[in-house]
Amino acid sequence: MKNFIYFFIVLVLLFPVMIFAQGKIDLQKAIEIAKSTFEVPNDFTNFSFNYDTYDHSENWSLSWTTPSQTYPNNSAGNINITVNASNGEITSMYYWRQISNNDLFAFPKISRDEARIVAEKLLNRLDPSKLKMLRHISNADQIIPLTLPHSYTFKWERMVNGIPFPNDGVQISVDAQTGQITNYQMTWTDESFPSPNDSISISQAKHDFYRADNLELQYYLSNPSRSSTAILVYDLVGKVSGSIDALSGKPIDLKDDQWYNVGNFSGEVVQAIKPSQMNQMNGNSSVNLEELKAIDESSEFMSEATAIEDLKRWVKIPEYLTLTNANLGKYWSDGEIIWNLYWQNGHGDNEMLSSISGGINAITGDLVYLYVNYARQSSTATKIDVTSAKKIAEKFLRDFRPQDYNNLKLSSSNTFKPEGAFNFEYERMVNGIPFANDTIDLQINDSGQITTFTTAWSKTKFESTSCIVPIQKIKRIFLNYRPLFLTYIKINGQNGSTSTVKLVYLPEIKSEGMTSDLLSAKTGQPLGWDGKPLSKSLKAYHFTDLGVTKYATAIQFLGQAGLFGEYGDRFLPQGKLTILTLIKNMLSIKNGSGYLQTLSDEQIIEMAKSQGLVTGDLNFQDPVDRITLSEILVNFLGLELASKSLSIYNSPFNDISSDETGYAVIANGLGLVKADGALFMPDRIVTREEAVISIIKAINLKMN
């Protein structure tokens, strides 16, 4: 009997997945399904698996990788395949193979149309029954960079009763070099869908949207600093992005443990954020006193002893706690200099407190944060309710910040309830308008003791409240920008335990590019995270004026990479281009077109100089001539040093100065900018087509 028990325990420890898996598909069958659908390379010899359940689904996660010793040899790779253990469907596949040189540039070897055929063949092979329920989402403006690896992505969205359900669909990526499928994702919900027969009309939905409190006037700050100004915005509020229930006409609301997303097949949405939350991840940077005085010699910071006394005004520090750390640092939310103080219990576990940490402003002595960690709570303490806890919080706030108490409002998002405690988040009100960037958070345990206190309180300026667009007009502007459309959404319970599908009218989320929840309260313009008007989304360009030439396909690939789109889908082959335009596109080849989008012209010029693309003083608004093109291309290829070694060149040209000889000789020798016998014609202005053909030749050289 003991031997049997021991044997059973070993089985449970080594093979728990196989014993308790309840799906119809066992591991062996899952492997067969995976390998019959996707090719597993012979050198992917390390196999591992996992079995998991989530959202009423049971899945086999299968992984093949190359042995670890292959990684230095540029041949490493892996393929991961997920198989539904109930019905044998493949729900995901991801393939990766290490590239020998990640700095390589390359033009795609297959077109988007050819890649789509590959993707559709897979879709037909895997589950043709789903095809009639899928709608292809155009992704023709997807940017395909020239840096490797690069792939085309195709998306299909599920349709139910002729209505989109963005939560479900299929996404397939095809490598632009090899035509191999590198990614496959399929999401399919097994839920009942409300009938649209009793849904309200679009006009009624608009009427209900106008009546709802779905756009809120707020102060918004993207970058907290003393010199910054919080601007006025209207923000789309509510837990379900302004959704109107298509059956009742009421705004969709969620319970505390519910959540939803717009699905895997929609574009990106700009939502209001608290920049302080991003800064908090950076923590409080520690600096020494000499560094601080160098920053501001007029500052006089209080001593450590004075900071400790100030902290004791807010919390009693028992003798059994020992001060183990004290340092000056910059607070994450506003850059103010604070004393960070930390006490720890070094006398065993019998005491009530285990640690206390607090922050004190090193100039004003104000409390900045406080954490009191209880090892245990008194067994005789009376447990309080939320009303009593709120009174404790409000009394503390009146004592802490009496001048601002009347300008604090309990946050509408204050739904977090930690176990054995109550959490209260207050946001600052300015001119009667919420400013969610500034908050005070308090946590009180159910014995009535304050355990956590944090502040984020900026010294920013605030935009005037004059000339604000009225709310009803803003709603009309918003619906013109993002019209309501009928769609199904999935509402999920905690940890995917329960889910339901609802029919709603939802403000449009563009499948390509960026959509914003923020509108300027002064102009109604959509805004980005930086509080500036939403810039045009990066997109591929499809040139319509190239004709049939030797380099037309390569030029189209440059447009597909988001390059040379200064005139949209017109390339203007015989037009001119400035030096600034040229270096923008050359830098975009190296760094990706998205990298430059937020940079000013001055920053782009500095980047070009720092990366060695240009040297000397140039007028960047001048049109590109042959010698400037030669210099930029030679530097792009990393041959600047060779171009400077003038003594090794015997110039064959009689119209080139000595300091231009190296560039001209290399550019001519590599076939990038060809001379006409002894004439290089350095000052002749090049056309856009001539410049781009030279760039294509340089990229082809860099590929080899």
KEKE-405923 format. One record per residue (C-alpha): x, y, z. Coordinates in steps of 0.02 Angstrom, whole numbers, padded with zeros to 5 digits, always signed. Example, Ala and Ser with C-alpha at 12.3 -4.5 7.8 and 13.67 -1.06 7.14 Angstrom:
KEKE-405923
+00615-00225+00390+00684-00053+00357
This chain:
KEKE-405923
+00000+00000+00000+00141+00122+00045+00226+00085-00121+00064+00123-00214+00042+00288-00122+00222+00335-00160+00200+00290-00343+00040+00396-00353+00127+00547-00274+00269+00534-00401+00143+00529-00543+00053+00682-00476+00216+00779-00458+00287+00732-00627+00131+00723-00734-00007+00826-00651-00067+00892-00817-00096+00722-00895-00187+00651-00745-00309+00793-00717-00335+00855-00894-00520+00840-00932-00516+00885-01116-00559+00764-01256-00390+00792-01339-00244+00709-01249-00063+00766-01264-00018+00644-01402-00167+00697-01509-00128+00882-01478+00051+00856-01540-00014+00767-01696-00135+00910-01733-00001+01042-01709+00132+00956-01817+00008+00914-01956-00040+01098-01969+00127+01188-01946+00298+01125-01992+00414+01105-01843+00596+01123-01903+00707+00972-01874+00828+01070-01764+00689+01121-01642+00723+00967-01536+00684+01030-01359+00500+00998-01322+00397+01060-01175+00212+01075-01140+00085+01150-01021-00099+01125-00989-00207+01269-00930-00388+01320-00911-00453+01497-00931-00623+01573-00971-00705+01402-00983-00571+01343-01106-00444+01203-01087-00285+01214-01189-00125+01123-01227+00023+01242-01246+00160+01155-01346+00334+01223-01373+00481+01166-01478+00648+01258-01466+00826+01236-01526+00954+01173-01398+01031+01313-01295+01203+01289-01372+01139+01348-01542+01110+01527-01483+01286+01591-01518+01276+01515-01692+01135+01625-01758+01019+01477-01786+00915+01483-01628+00727+01479-01638+00563+01417-01566+00385+01379-01614+00240+01385-01491+00070+01310-01534-00088+01310-01429-00219+01175-01457-00394+01180-01380-00408+01021-01277-00596+01012-01301-00613+01021-01489-00437+01010-01560-00437+01185-01636-00272+01275-01650-00296+01443-01566-00121+01515-01582+00049+01489-01660+00206+01592-01645+00365+01558-01742+00533+01643-01717+00704+01613-01795+00856+01716-01748+00923+01832-01882+01111+01828-01906+01122+02017-01922+00983+02123-01848+01056+02279-01929+01016+02216-02103+00897+02309-02217+00799+02219-02349+00659+02249-02471+00515+02125-02454+00528+01977-02572+00341+01952-02580+00201+02080-02600+00054+02109-02483-00063+02025-02607+00048+01870-02615+00059+01865-02425-00131+01877-02409-00151+01725-02521-00037+01628-02401-00140+01686-02252-00307+01643-02333-00246+01468-02379-00208+01436-02195-00377+01505-02145-00466+01390-02268-00365+01241-02211-00391+01265-02024-00578+01295-02015-00671+01338-02175-00836+01338-02078-00786+01500-01992-00748+01593-02154-00929+01642-02184-00933+01721-02010-00775+01825-02036-00753+01996-02114-00583+02051-02175-00521+02212-02096-00419+02318-02214-00241+02340-02157-00169+02407-02318-00092+02555-02228+00013+02443-02116+00194+02502-02118+00318+02367-02168+00490+02432-02114+00646+02387-02209+00732+02324-02052+00723+02137-02020+00620+02044-01973+00466+02115-02056+00297+02038-02092+00124+02075-02161-00021+02062-02040-00199+02018-02090-00354+02026-01980-00528+01954-01992-00667+02005-01873-00812+01893-01822-00987+01942-01876-01142+01883-01782-01316+01920-01850-01230+02037-01972-01157+02136-01826-00970+02147-01785-00901+02063-01630-00723+02135-01616-00680+02020-01470-00674+01872-01590-00578+01845-01750-00418+01788-01830-00250+01872-01853-00112+01802-01964+00064+01869-01995+00167+01819-02147+00354+01849-02159+00388+01973-02299+00551+01886-02345+00506+01702-02342+00316+01697-02354+00314+01590-02197+00174+01612-02071+00253+01679-01911+00099+01714-01806-00078+01649-01796-00207+01702-01667-00388+01645-01660-00513+01700-01529-00688+01625-01530-00817+01647-01394-00943+01512-01353-01080+01622-01283-01259+01665-01325-01286+01829-01419-01434+01945-01389-01551+01961-01537-01544+02129-01627-01730+02122-01665-01778+02228-01515-01630+02348-01525-01658+02536-01525-01623+02638-01681-01461+02733-01710-01555+02898-01692-01623+02843-01523-01448+02788-01471-01380+02961-01515-01519+03040-01413-01475+02929-01265-01289+02970-01286-01329+03157-01277-01426+03131-01116-01293+03024-01031-01149+03090-00925-01018+03015-01038-00900+03163-01071-00824+03251-00921-00733+03418-00915-00562+03391-00835-00392+03471-00815-00262+03364-00900-00072+03365-00882+00042+03256-00985+00210+03307-00912+00211+03372-00732+00337+03511-00702+00342+03686-00628+00336+03763-00802+00196+03655-00872+00013+03704-00887-00134+03588-00861-00255+03605-01006-00443+03584-01010-00509+03430-01098-00668+03330-01115-00634+03148-01076-00743+03000-01121-00787+02926-00952-00875+02770-00894-00813+02593-00884-00866+02543-01059-00806+02687-01168-00970+02779-01189-01070+02624-01236-01259+02633-01244-01356+02471-01214-01441+02436-01381-01590+02356-01294-01623+02476-01150-01543+02638-01210-01450+02658-01046-01261+02679-01026-01174+02514-00995-01109+02498-00817-00998+02365-00743-00986+02287-00572-00823+02306-00476-00761+02134-00529-00807+02154-00713-00702+02217-00858-00706+02223-01046-00596+02266-01192-00635+02318-01369-00556+02160-01437-00398+02110-01527-00452+02178-01694-00475+02363-01659-00351+02507-01666-00265+02594-01522-00362+02715-01411-00288+02868-01326-00359+02875-01150-00330+03000-01012-00187+02944-00902-00114+03003-00740+00065+03044-00787+00109+03024-00604+00069+02840-00619+00200+02822-00755+00327+02925-00657+00295+02821-00502+00375+02672-00586+00537+02768-00586+00533+02782-00396+00615+02915-00290+00791+02948-00353+00920+02958-00216+01047+03100-00222+01176+03164-00099+01175+03335-00016+01319+03405-00120+01229+03360-00282+01071+03443-00220+01162+03603-00172+01243+03606-00343+01070+03602-00421+01009+03749-00318+01138+03833-00207+01006+03942-00125+00910+03792-00057+00927+03751+00125+00868+03576+00165+00816+03529+00340+00921+03406+00437+00878+03223+00455+00834+03251+00639+00712+03390+00595+00630+03281+00461+00607+03141+00589+00522+03261+00710+00406+03320+00572+00360+03141+00531+00320+03106+00714+00182+03236+00704+00087+03110+00598+00136+02940+00666+00199+02871+00832+00362+02776+00808+00386+02641+00942+00556+02620+01023+00573+02442+00960+00583+02507+00780+00759+02553+00721+00796+02686+00590+00888+02586+00457+00889+02706+00310+00878+02894+00281+00916+02983+00119+00874+03137+00019+00792+03110-00149+00677+03178-00282+00495+03129-00262+00426+03039-00413+00271+03147-00440+00341+03324-00437+00531+03317-00420+00525+03398-00247+00669+03355-00131+00613+03244+00013+00687+03148+00158+00651+02961+00139+00650+02881+00312+00633+02697+00353+00616+02606+00520+00616+02418+00540+00579+02299+00682+00735+02203+00729+00668+02131+00891+00567+01981+00835+00388+01950+00783+00300+01986+00948+00281+02172+00919+00132+02255+00835+00226+02347+00698+00351+02274+00575+00404+02436+00487+00367+02618+00454+00424+02720+00305+00387+02901+00272+00432+03047+00161+00451+03227+00220+00473+03378+00106+00652+03434+00142+00606+03619+00135+00427+03636+00199+00421+03487+00318+00256+03428+00242+00212+03244+00247+00229+03168+00072+00197+02984+00101+00177+02861+00245+00172+02671+00254+00138+02584+00420+00153+02395+00413+00070+02296+00551+00137+02124+00591-00027+02090+00680-00180+02183+00739-00249+02195+00912-00370+02054+00948-00475+02170+01056-00492+02311+00928-00667+02348+00867-00693+02322+00682-00755+02479+00594-00867+02498+00442-00838+02601+00285-00931+02752+00354-00820+02760+00507-00664+02734+00400-00715+02877+00288-00736+02993+00438-00559+02948+00494-00494+02986+00320-00584+03153+00312-00521+03207+00483-00343+03165+00432-00363+03267+00272-00431+03418+00365-00279+03413+00480-00156+03375+00340-00211+03500+00208-00342+03617+00281-00319+03747+00144-00362+03619+00009-00488+03510+00099-00638+03589+00014-00554+03560-00155-00542+03372-00133-00669+03252-00206-00683+03065-00177-00638+02987-00345-00777+02903-00443-00654+02762-00480-00630+02730-00294-00687+02548-00301-00531+02457-00240-00567+02364-00076-00414+02279-00002-00443+02134+00116-00460+02193+00296-00450+02377+00249-00535+02524+00163-00458+02625+00023-00501+02807-00015-00435+02903-00165-00468+03089-00172-00434+03195-00325-00400+03379-00331-00530+03503-00393-00473+03664-00477-00602+03797-00521-00732+03663-00482-00655+03549-00615-00573+03381-00576-00385+03368-00595-00354+03181-00583-00166+03203-00598-00162+03264-00416-00225+03138-00289-00216+03091-00107-00234+02907-00064-00273+02840+00108-00289+02662+00167-00365+02625+00337-00371+02451+00411-00531+02386+00488-00462+02427+00661-00465+02612+00613-00277+02635+00591-00203+02730+00443-00084+02612+00355-00050+02703+00191-00046+02885+00140+00022+02949-00026+00011+03113-00117+00036+03174-00294+00019+03362-00289+00094+03466-00429+00139+03650-00434+00080+03670-00612-00016+03814-00688-00195+03793-00748-00274+03846-00911-00409+03980-00902-00590+03924-00900-00640+04054-01029-00706+04004-01201-00747+03824-01156-00852+03733-01287-01023+03690-01210-01049+03507-01167-01191+03476-01292-01089+03549-01434-00940+03443-01382-01050+03288-01389-01100+03331-01567-00917+03358-01612-00872+03193-01529-01004+03093-01623-00950+03172-01788-00774+03114-01748-00825+02945-01680-01000+02897-01741-01096+02766-01643-01106+02594-01722-01197+02435-01672-01082+02300-01605-01070+02156-01484-00950+02170-01336-00894+02040-01212-00900+02080-01026-00786+01972-00921-00794+01924-00739-00646+01915-00623-00509+01797-00688-00621+01753-00835-00737+01656-00720-00897+01720-00801-00932+01817-00960-01082+01886-01052-01107+01964-01223-01203+02126-01240-01269+02219-01391-01217+02401-01382-01195+02561-01480-01012+02605-01461-00914+02759-01520-00812+02705-01670-00636+02642-01640-00537+02649-01801-00461+02484-01855-00306+02577-01917-00212+02718-01832-00257+02805-01672-00424+02850-01595-00437+02971-01449-00551+02982-01297-00489+03160-01266-00553+03319-01347-00487+03494-01318-00614+03590-01215-00569+03749-01312-00571+03684-01491-00649+03510-01490-00495+03437-01576-00447+03257-01534-00291+03254-01425-00148+03132-01400-00070+03076-01236+00043+03229-01243-00107+03346-01240-00070+03406-01417-00185+03385-01567-00182+03205-01623-00051+03191-01759-00088+03098-01917-00059+02914-01895+00089+02838-01981+00034+02748-02137+00101+02662-02289+00097+02756-02454+00040+02680-02618+00114+02785-02756+00004+02805-02909+00121+02902-03026+00270+02786-03048+00230+02700-03211+00321+02541-03261+00506+02562-03226+00649+02453-03164+00641+02526-02989+00452+02551-02972+00427+02400-02859+00569+02451-02742+00500+02629-02734+00330+02558-02689+00414+02459-02548+00489+02621-02484+00315+02696-02482+00251+02540-02394+00382+02576-02260+00305+02748-02233+00443+02838-02328+00441+02979-02455+00258+03016-02424+00278+03205-02421+00143+03216-02557+00034+03072-02498+00011+02938-02631+00093+03046-02765+00280+03017-02776+00317+03159-02901+00469+03073-02982+00531+03231-03067+00509+03343-02914+00649+03402-02802+00681+03363-02619+00768+03461-02484+00916+03400-02382+00801+03395-02229+00676+03283-02320+00817+03168-02374+00892+03147-02201+00719+03120-02124+00691+02974-02241+00868+02905-02220+00850+02910-02030+00680+02827-02046+00760+02684-02144+00881+02656-01999+00766+02693-01851+00589+02666-01914+00471+02803-01973+00380+02808-01806+00537+02858-01713+00545+03029-01794+00361+03073-01784+00374+03169-01621+00540+03253-01658+00561+03432-01717+00663+03475-01871+00802+03537-01758+00806+03372-01663+00808+03274-01826+00957+03377-01889+01050+03346-01725+01014+03160-01739+01080+03157-01918+01240+03241-01859+01261+03129-01707+01237+02972-01812+01366+03035-01939+01242+03048-02082+01292+03228-02118+01447+03330-02075+01490+03513-02087+01369+03658-02103+01226+03636-02224+01069+03735-02264+00944+03595-02238+00811+03685-02339+00920+03681-02495+00877+03556-02632+00988+03401-02638+01130+03406-02763+01238+03262-02823+01384+03288-02703+01271+03307-02550+01178+03148-02600+01346+03060-02620+01405+03116-02448+01246+03059-02360+01244+02889-02447+01429+02857-02414+01403+02900-02230+01246+02790-02226+01354+02644-02284+01480+02679-02146+01618+02730-02266+01649+02906-02201+01825+02863-02139+01872+02796-02310+01805+02953-02393+01919+03060-02283+02077+02967-02333+02108+03086-02476+02286+03031-02512+02231+02860-02577+02124+02937-02713+02177+03001-02882+02026+03100-02932+01968+03059-03108+01855+03212-03104+01905+03388-03152+01754+03475-03070+01774+03412-02890+01861+03502-02746+01988+03406-02642+01874+03386-02491+01737+03311-02602+01849+03187-02693+01824+03041-02574+01634+03051-02578+01628+03070-02767+01750+02926-02801+01659+02805-02683+01485+02852-02742+01537+02833-02925+01634+02672-02894+01487+02590-02804+01368+02645-02940+01266+02753-02823+01292+02920-02911+01372+02892-03082+01486+03021-03163+01491+03066-03346+01671+03032-03392+01780+03163-03307+01629+03264-03252+01545+03224-03086+01431+03377-03094+01427+03399-02903+01310+03549-02902+01176+03477-03014+01010+03459-02921+00942+03282-02920+00760+03234-02944+00663+03134-02814+00672+02982-02927+00860+02997-02950+00888+03016-02763+00778+02869-02719+00857+02755-02850+01027+02795-02772+00956+02753-02600+00888+02588-02666+01061+02544-02731+01138+02588-02562+01010+02479-02469+01047+02334-02587+01232+02354-02548+01195+02354-02361+01092+02196-02382+01243+02101-02449
